[in-house]
Amino acid sequence: MDVKNEERFDPSKFTPIGTWTLLCLIIAGMVIAWLFLYFGVFLPRGGVQ
């Protein structure tokens, strides 16, 4: 099977939208978890005595 150069897959023209979406969702989840720990756990307990 002979494939022309124009028909070959060019990875430099591919934008990994799904990868960026997954990455953003994971980072958003980590930020939400950190905010919950900071405002929901650490601040209500008060300072170190």
mmCIF file of the N, C-alpha and C atoms, coordinates in Angstrom:
data_MODEL
# 
_entry.id   MODEL 
# 
loop_
_atom_site.group_PDB 
_atom_site.id 
_atom_site.type_symbol 
_atom_site.label_atom_id 
_atom_site.label_alt_id 
_atom_site.label_comp_id 
_atom_site.label_asym_id 
_atom_site.label_entity_id 
_atom_site.label_seq_id 
_atom_site.pdbx_PDB_ins_code 
_atom_site.Cartn_x 
_atom_site.Cartn_y 
_atom_site.Cartn_z 
_atom_site.occupancy 
_atom_site.B_iso_or_equiv 
_atom_site.pdbx_formal_charge 
_atom_site.auth_seq_id 
_atom_site.auth_comp_id 
_atom_site.auth_asym_id 
_atom_site.auth_atom_id 
_atom_site.pdbx_PDB_model_num 
ATOM 1   N N  . MET A 1 1  ? 0.848   -1.173 0.000  1.00 0.00 ? 1  MET A N  1 
ATOM 2   C CA . MET A 1 1  ? 0.000   0.000  0.000  1.00 0.00 ? 1  MET A CA 1 
ATOM 3   C C  . MET A 1 1  ? 0.895   1.239  0.000  1.00 0.00 ? 1  MET A C  1 
ATOM 4   N N  . ASP A 1 2  ? 0.694   2.072  -0.970 1.00 0.00 ? 2  ASP A N  1 
ATOM 5   C CA . ASP A 1 2  ? 1.490   3.285  -1.104 1.00 0.00 ? 2  ASP A CA 1 
ATOM 6   C C  . ASP A 1 2  ? 0.661   4.476  -0.624 1.00 0.00 ? 2  ASP A C  1 
ATOM 7   N N  . VAL A 1 3  ? 1.185   5.191  0.369  1.00 0.00 ? 3  VAL A N  1 
ATOM 8   C CA . VAL A 1 3  ? 0.481   6.347  0.929  1.00 0.00 ? 3  VAL A CA 1 
ATOM 9   C C  . VAL A 1 3  ? 1.226   7.605  0.508  1.00 0.00 ? 3  VAL A C  1 
ATOM 10  N N  . LYS A 1 4  ? 0.490   8.549  -0.010 1.00 0.00 ? 4  LYS A N  1 
ATOM 11  C CA . LYS A 1 4  ? 1.101   9.809  -0.425 1.00 0.00 ? 4  LYS A CA 1 
ATOM 12  C C  . LYS A 1 4  ? 1.458   10.642 0.804  1.00 0.00 ? 4  LYS A C  1 
ATOM 13  N N  . ASN A 1 5  ? 2.389   11.529 0.633  1.00 0.00 ? 5  ASN A N  1 
ATOM 14  C CA . ASN A 1 5  ? 2.806   12.382 1.746  1.00 0.00 ? 5  ASN A CA 1 
ATOM 15  C C  . ASN A 1 5  ? 1.676   13.273 2.236  1.00 0.00 ? 5  ASN A C  1 
ATOM 16  N N  . GLU A 1 6  ? 0.772   13.676 1.364  1.00 0.00 ? 6  GLU A N  1 
ATOM 17  C CA . GLU A 1 6  ? -0.336  14.537 1.770  1.00 0.00 ? 6  GLU A CA 1 
ATOM 18  C C  . GLU A 1 6  ? -1.355  13.794 2.629  1.00 0.00 ? 6  GLU A C  1 
ATOM 19  N N  . GLU A 1 7  ? -1.429  12.468 2.496  1.00 0.00 ? 7  GLU A N  1 
ATOM 20  C CA . GLU A 1 7  ? -2.427  11.680 3.213  1.00 0.00 ? 7  GLU A CA 1 
ATOM 21  C C  . GLU A 1 7  ? -1.916  11.164 4.552  1.00 0.00 ? 7  GLU A C  1 
ATOM 22  N N  . ARG A 1 8  ? -0.644  11.309 4.822  1.00 0.00 ? 8  ARG A N  1 
ATOM 23  C CA . ARG A 1 8  ? -0.086  10.815 6.077  1.00 0.00 ? 8  ARG A CA 1 
ATOM 24  C C  . ARG A 1 8  ? -0.548  11.678 7.249  1.00 0.00 ? 8  ARG A C  1 
ATOM 25  N N  . PHE A 1 9  ? -0.628  11.041 8.422  1.00 0.00 ? 9  PHE A N  1 
ATOM 26  C CA . PHE A 1 9  ? -1.012  11.755 9.639  1.00 0.00 ? 9  PHE A CA 1 
ATOM 27  C C  . PHE A 1 9  ? 0.154   12.617 10.098 1.00 0.00 ? 9  PHE A C  1 
ATOM 28  N N  . ASP A 1 10 ? -0.109  13.879 10.324 1.00 0.00 ? 10 ASP A N  1 
ATOM 29  C CA . ASP A 1 10 ? 0.924   14.809 10.772 1.00 0.00 ? 10 ASP A CA 1 
ATOM 30  C C  . ASP A 1 10 ? 0.642   15.195 12.222 1.00 0.00 ? 10 ASP A C  1 
ATOM 31  N N  . PRO A 1 11 ? 1.408   14.657 13.185 1.00 0.00 ? 11 PRO A N  1 
ATOM 32  C CA . PRO A 1 11 ? 1.130   14.956 14.592 1.00 0.00 ? 11 PRO A CA 1 
ATOM 33  C C  . PRO A 1 11 ? 1.344   16.420 14.966 1.00 0.00 ? 11 PRO A C  1 
ATOM 34  N N  . SER A 1 12 ? 2.106   17.159 14.182 1.00 0.00 ? 12 SER A N  1 
ATOM 35  C CA . SER A 1 12 ? 2.324   18.568 14.511 1.00 0.00 ? 12 SER A CA 1 
ATOM 36  C C  . SER A 1 12 ? 1.074   19.413 14.271 1.00 0.00 ? 12 SER A C  1 
ATOM 37  N N  . LYS A 1 13 ? 0.126   18.898 13.507 1.00 0.00 ? 13 LYS A N  1 
ATOM 38  C CA . LYS A 1 13 ? -1.118  19.627 13.244 1.00 0.00 ? 13 LYS A CA 1 
ATOM 39  C C  . LYS A 1 13 ? -2.260  19.161 14.142 1.00 0.00 ? 13 LYS A C  1 
ATOM 40  N N  . PHE A 1 14 ? -1.980  18.268 15.079 1.00 0.00 ? 14 PHE A N  1 
ATOM 41  C CA . PHE A 1 14 ? -2.997  17.698 15.960 1.00 0.00 ? 14 PHE A CA 1 
ATOM 42  C C  . PHE A 1 14 ? -3.014  18.464 17.274 1.00 0.00 ? 14 PHE A C  1 
ATOM 43  N N  . THR A 1 15 ? -4.186  18.897 17.705 1.00 0.00 ? 15 THR A N  1 
ATOM 44  C CA . THR A 1 15 ? -4.340  19.585 18.984 1.00 0.00 ? 15 THR A CA 1 
ATOM 45  C C  . THR A 1 15 ? -5.000  18.631 19.975 1.00 0.00 ? 15 THR A C  1 
ATOM 46  N N  . PRO A 1 16 ? -4.299  18.277 21.055 1.00 0.00 ? 16 PRO A N  1 
ATOM 47  C CA . PRO A 1 16 ? -4.842  17.313 22.017 1.00 0.00 ? 16 PRO A CA 1 
ATOM 48  C C  . PRO A 1 16 ? -5.863  17.952 22.958 1.00 0.00 ? 16 PRO A C  1 
ATOM 49  N N  . ILE A 1 17 ? -7.050  18.235 22.445 1.00 0.00 ? 17 ILE A N  1 
ATOM 50  C CA . ILE A 1 17 ? -8.081  18.918 23.235 1.00 0.00 ? 17 ILE A CA 1 
ATOM 51  C C  . ILE A 1 17 ? -8.522  18.053 24.419 1.00 0.00 ? 17 ILE A C  1 
ATOM 52  N N  . GLY A 1 18 ? -8.677  16.764 24.209 1.00 0.00 ? 18 GLY A N  1 
ATOM 53  C CA . GLY A 1 18 ? -9.096  15.881 25.296 1.00 0.00 ? 18 GLY A CA 1 
ATOM 54  C C  . GLY A 1 18 ? -8.081  15.831 26.421 1.00 0.00 ? 18 GLY A C  1 
ATOM 55  N N  . THR A 1 19 ? -6.808  15.843 26.080 1.00 0.00 ? 19 THR A N  1 
ATOM 56  C CA . THR A 1 19 ? -5.756  15.825 27.093 1.00 0.00 ? 19 THR A CA 1 
ATOM 57  C C  . THR A 1 19 ? -5.787  17.099 27.920 1.00 0.00 ? 19 THR A C  1 
ATOM 58  N N  . TRP A 1 20 ? -5.930  18.241 27.256 1.00 0.00 ? 20 TRP A N  1 
ATOM 59  C CA . TRP A 1 20 ? -5.998  19.511 27.980 1.00 0.00 ? 20 TRP A CA 1 
ATOM 60  C C  . TRP A 1 20 ? -7.252  19.588 28.842 1.00 0.00 ? 20 TRP A C  1 
ATOM 61  N N  . THR A 1 21 ? -8.363  19.055 28.360 1.00 0.00 ? 21 THR A N  1 
ATOM 62  C CA . THR A 1 21 ? -9.602  19.056 29.137 1.00 0.00 ? 21 THR A CA 1 
ATOM 63  C C  . THR A 1 21 ? -9.438  18.225 30.402 1.00 0.00 ? 21 THR A C  1 
ATOM 64  N N  . LEU A 1 22 ? -8.879  17.033 30.258 1.00 0.00 ? 22 LEU A N  1 
ATOM 65  C CA . LEU A 1 22 ? -8.659  16.169 31.418 1.00 0.00 ? 22 LEU A CA 1 
ATOM 66  C C  . LEU A 1 22 ? -7.691  16.813 32.399 1.00 0.00 ? 22 LEU A C  1 
ATOM 67  N N  . LEU A 1 23 ? -6.631  17.416 31.892 1.00 0.00 ? 23 LEU A N  1 
ATOM 68  C CA . LEU A 1 23 ? -5.660  18.083 32.746 1.00 0.00 ? 23 LEU A CA 1 
ATOM 69  C C  . LEU A 1 23 ? -6.302  19.221 33.531 1.00 0.00 ? 23 LEU A C  1 
ATOM 70  N N  . CYS A 1 24 ? -7.118  20.021 32.873 1.00 0.00 ? 24 CYS A N  1 
ATOM 71  C CA . CYS A 1 24 ? -7.797  21.136 33.550 1.00 0.00 ? 24 CYS A CA 1 
ATOM 72  C C  . CYS A 1 24 ? -8.786  20.644 34.596 1.00 0.00 ? 24 CYS A C  1 
ATOM 73  N N  . LEU A 1 25 ? -9.495  19.561 34.314 1.00 0.00 ? 25 LEU A N  1 
ATOM 74  C CA . LEU A 1 25 ? -10.434 19.005 35.293 1.00 0.00 ? 25 LEU A CA 1 
ATOM 75  C C  . LEU A 1 25 ? -9.699  18.490 36.528 1.00 0.00 ? 25 LEU A C  1 
ATOM 76  N N  . ILE A 1 26 ? -8.574  17.838 36.335 1.00 0.00 ? 26 ILE A N  1 
ATOM 77  C CA . ILE A 1 26 ? -7.808  17.322 37.470 1.00 0.00 ? 26 ILE A CA 1 
ATOM 78  C C  . ILE A 1 26 ? -7.254  18.469 38.309 1.00 0.00 ? 26 ILE A C  1 
ATOM 79  N N  . ILE A 1 27 ? -6.725  19.492 37.658 1.00 0.00 ? 27 ILE A N  1 
ATOM 80  C CA . ILE A 1 27 ? -6.195  20.645 38.393 1.00 0.00 ? 27 ILE A CA 1 
ATOM 81  C C  . ILE A 1 27 ? -7.312  21.367 39.137 1.00 0.00 ? 27 ILE A C  1 
ATOM 82  N N  . ALA A 1 28 ? -8.469  21.521 38.506 1.00 0.00 ? 28 ALA A N  1 
ATOM 83  C CA . ALA A 1 28 ? -9.604  22.168 39.174 1.00 0.00 ? 28 ALA A CA 1 
ATOM 84  C C  . ALA A 1 28 ? -10.041 21.359 40.393 1.00 0.00 ? 28 ALA A C  1 
ATOM 85  N N  . GLY A 1 29 ? -10.060 20.051 40.278 1.00 0.00 ? 29 GLY A N  1 
ATOM 86  C CA . GLY A 1 29 ? -10.416 19.204 41.417 1.00 0.00 ? 29 GLY A CA 1 
ATOM 87  C C  . GLY A 1 29 ? -9.430  19.337 42.558 1.00 0.00 ? 29 GLY A C  1 
ATOM 88  N N  . MET A 1 30 ? -8.150  19.432 42.232 1.00 0.00 ? 30 MET A N  1 
ATOM 89  C CA . MET A 1 30 ? -7.138  19.590 43.276 1.00 0.00 ? 30 MET A CA 1 
ATOM 90  C C  . MET A 1 30 ? -7.257  20.948 43.963 1.00 0.00 ? 30 MET A C  1 
ATOM 91  N N  . VAL A 1 31 ? -7.559  21.988 43.201 1.00 0.00 ? 31 VAL A N  1 
ATOM 92  C CA . VAL A 1 31 ? -7.737  23.323 43.787 1.00 0.00 ? 31 VAL A CA 1 
ATOM 93  C C  . VAL A 1 31 ? -8.959  23.338 44.699 1.00 0.00 ? 31 VAL A C  1 
ATOM 94  N N  . ILE A 1 32 ? -10.049 22.726 44.268 1.00 0.00 ? 32 ILE A N  1 
ATOM 95  C CA . ILE A 1 32 ? -11.260 22.660 45.096 1.00 0.00 ? 32 ILE A CA 1 
ATOM 96  C C  . ILE A 1 32 ? -10.989 21.883 46.380 1.00 0.00 ? 32 ILE A C  1 
ATOM 97  N N  . ALA A 1 33 ? -10.261 20.772 46.285 1.00 0.00 ? 33 ALA A N  1 
ATOM 98  C CA . ALA A 1 33 ? -9.931  19.985 47.475 1.00 0.00 ? 33 ALA A CA 1 
ATOM 99  C C  . ALA A 1 33 ? -9.053  20.792 48.428 1.00 0.00 ? 33 ALA A C  1 
ATOM 100 N N  . TRP A 1 34 ? -8.089  21.537 47.888 1.00 0.00 ? 34 TRP A N  1 
ATOM 101 C CA . TRP A 1 34 ? -7.220  22.347 48.735 1.00 0.00 ? 34 TRP A CA 1 
ATOM 102 C C  . TRP A 1 34 ? -8.015  23.445 49.433 1.00 0.00 ? 34 TRP A C  1 
ATOM 103 N N  . LEU A 1 35 ? -8.909  24.112 48.695 1.00 0.00 ? 35 LEU A N  1 
ATOM 104 C CA . LEU A 1 35 ? -9.732  25.161 49.298 1.00 0.00 ? 35 LEU A CA 1 
ATOM 105 C C  . LEU A 1 35 ? -10.633 24.596 50.388 1.00 0.00 ? 35 LEU A C  1 
ATOM 106 N N  . PHE A 1 36 ? -11.190 23.405 50.157 1.00 0.00 ? 36 PHE A N  1 
ATOM 107 C CA . PHE A 1 36 ? -12.022 22.777 51.185 1.00 0.00 ? 36 PHE A CA 1 
ATOM 108 C C  . PHE A 1 36 ? -11.199 22.488 52.436 1.00 0.00 ? 36 PHE A C  1 
ATOM 109 N N  . LEU A 1 37 ? -10.004 21.948 52.264 1.00 0.00 ? 37 LEU A N  1 
ATOM 110 C CA . LEU A 1 37 ? -9.169  21.659 53.430 1.00 0.00 ? 37 LEU A CA 1 
ATOM 111 C C  . LEU A 1 37 ? -8.785  22.938 54.170 1.00 0.00 ? 37 LEU A C  1 
ATOM 112 N N  . TYR A 1 38 ? -8.442  23.979 53.429 1.00 0.00 ? 38 TYR A N  1 
ATOM 113 C CA . TYR A 1 38 ? -7.995  25.214 54.065 1.00 0.00 ? 38 TYR A CA 1 
ATOM 114 C C  . TYR A 1 38 ? -9.129  25.915 54.795 1.00 0.00 ? 38 TYR A C  1 
ATOM 115 N N  . PHE A 1 39 ? -10.238 26.143 54.082 1.00 0.00 ? 39 PHE A N  1 
ATOM 116 C CA . PHE A 1 39 ? -11.344 26.892 54.686 1.00 0.00 ? 39 PHE A CA 1 
ATOM 117 C C  . PHE A 1 39 ? -12.268 26.011 55.524 1.00 0.00 ? 39 PHE A C  1 
ATOM 118 N N  . GLY A 1 40 ? -12.360 24.744 55.233 1.00 0.00 ? 40 GLY A N  1 
ATOM 119 C CA . GLY A 1 40 ? -13.282 23.873 55.946 1.00 0.00 ? 40 GLY A CA 1 
ATOM 120 C C  . GLY A 1 40 ? -12.678 23.126 57.111 1.00 0.00 ? 40 GLY A C  1 
ATOM 121 N N  . VAL A 1 41 ? -11.353 22.967 57.103 1.00 0.00 ? 41 VAL A N  1 
ATOM 122 C CA . VAL A 1 41 ? -10.713 22.185 58.161 1.00 0.00 ? 41 VAL A CA 1 
ATOM 123 C C  . VAL A 1 41 ? -9.738  23.041 58.971 1.00 0.00 ? 41 VAL A C  1 
ATOM 124 N N  . PHE A 1 42 ? -8.786  23.679 58.309 1.00 0.00 ? 42 PHE A N  1 
ATOM 125 C CA . PHE A 1 42 ? -7.729  24.369 59.039 1.00 0.00 ? 42 PHE A CA 1 
ATOM 126 C C  . PHE A 1 42 ? -8.188  25.663 59.702 1.00 0.00 ? 42 PHE A C  1 
ATOM 127 N N  . LEU A 1 43 ? -8.869  26.542 58.985 1.00 0.00 ? 43 LEU A N  1 
ATOM 128 C CA . LEU A 1 43 ? -9.281  27.821 59.570 1.00 0.00 ? 43 LEU A CA 1 
ATOM 129 C C  . LEU A 1 43 ? -10.274 27.668 60.716 1.00 0.00 ? 43 LEU A C  1 
ATOM 130 N N  . PRO A 1 44 ? -11.280 26.793 60.627 1.00 0.00 ? 44 PRO A N  1 
ATOM 131 C CA . PRO A 1 44 ? -12.207 26.667 61.760 1.00 0.00 ? 44 PRO A CA 1 
ATOM 132 C C  . PRO A 1 44 ? -11.546 26.172 63.048 1.00 0.00 ? 44 PRO A C  1 
ATOM 133 N N  . ARG A 1 45 ? -10.444 25.460 62.948 1.00 0.00 ? 45 ARG A N  1 
ATOM 134 C CA . ARG A 1 45 ? -9.778  24.960 64.151 1.00 0.00 ? 45 ARG A CA 1 
ATOM 135 C C  . ARG A 1 45 ? -8.968  26.033 64.857 1.00 0.00 ? 45 ARG A C  1 
ATOM 136 N N  . GLY A 1 46 ? -8.687  27.119 64.176 1.00 0.00 ? 46 GLY A N  1 
ATOM 137 C CA . GLY A 1 46 ? -7.949  28.213 64.793 1.00 0.00 ? 46 GLY A CA 1 
ATOM 138 C C  . GLY A 1 46 ? -6.444  28.016 64.711 1.00 0.00 ? 46 GLY A C  1 
ATOM 139 N N  . GLY A 1 47 ? -5.747  28.972 65.293 1.00 0.00 ? 47 GLY A N  1 
ATOM 140 C CA . GLY A 1 47 ? -4.289  28.952 65.249 1.00 0.00 ? 47 GLY A CA 1 
ATOM 141 C C  . GLY A 1 47 ? -3.686  27.959 66.229 1.00 0.00 ? 47 GLY A C  1 
ATOM 142 N N  . VAL A 1 48 ? -2.390  27.773 66.110 1.00 0.00 ? 48 VAL A N  1 
ATOM 143 C CA . VAL A 1 48 ? -1.662  26.879 67.007 1.00 0.00 ? 48 VAL A CA 1 
ATOM 144 C C  . VAL A 1 48 ? -1.466  27.594 68.331 1.00 0.00 ? 48 VAL A C  1 
ATOM 145 N N  . GLN A 1 49 ? -1.709  26.870 69.422 1.00 0.00 ? 49 GLN A N  1 
ATOM 146 C CA . GLN A 1 49 ? -1.582  27.477 70.752 1.00 0.00 ? 49 GLN A CA 1 
ATOM 147 C C  . GLN A 1 49 ? -0.425  26.891 71.511 1.00 0.00 ? 49 GLN A C  1 
# 
